C-alpha cells in the first residue's frame, strides 16, 4: 500500500525576462534550490498569462511576447522549503510566491 508524506509546495510566479545577477531568475532559483539540497525543482513556461500590471503576455504569433509567464515549482519537507524561502526572497524584485500543503508519494 502506498504511503504519503506531508510536504510543502513552493511556487514562484515570474516573467521569463526577470533576472538575478545577470542570468534568468528561474535559472538562479533552480541552481539555488539544488545547492541547498532540495528534492527537485521544475520550471514551467506558460503560453499566456498576466501579472500585477495586467499586461497580457502570450506566445501567439500576432502578439509575440518576450516575457512569457514562468512558474518554478519545488516540493520538499516543510522545514526545507521554509529555509529556502529565506534564500529566495532577496532574489525577487517582482513576482509572487505561494506555499501549499501537499501529500507526496515517492516511489521506491
ABEGO torsion letter per residue (X at the ends): XBBBBBBBBBBBBBBAABBBGGBBAAAAAAAAAAAAGBAEBBBBBBABEBBAAGBBBBABAABBBABBBBBBBBBBBAAAAAAAAAAAAAABABEBBBBBBBBBBBBX
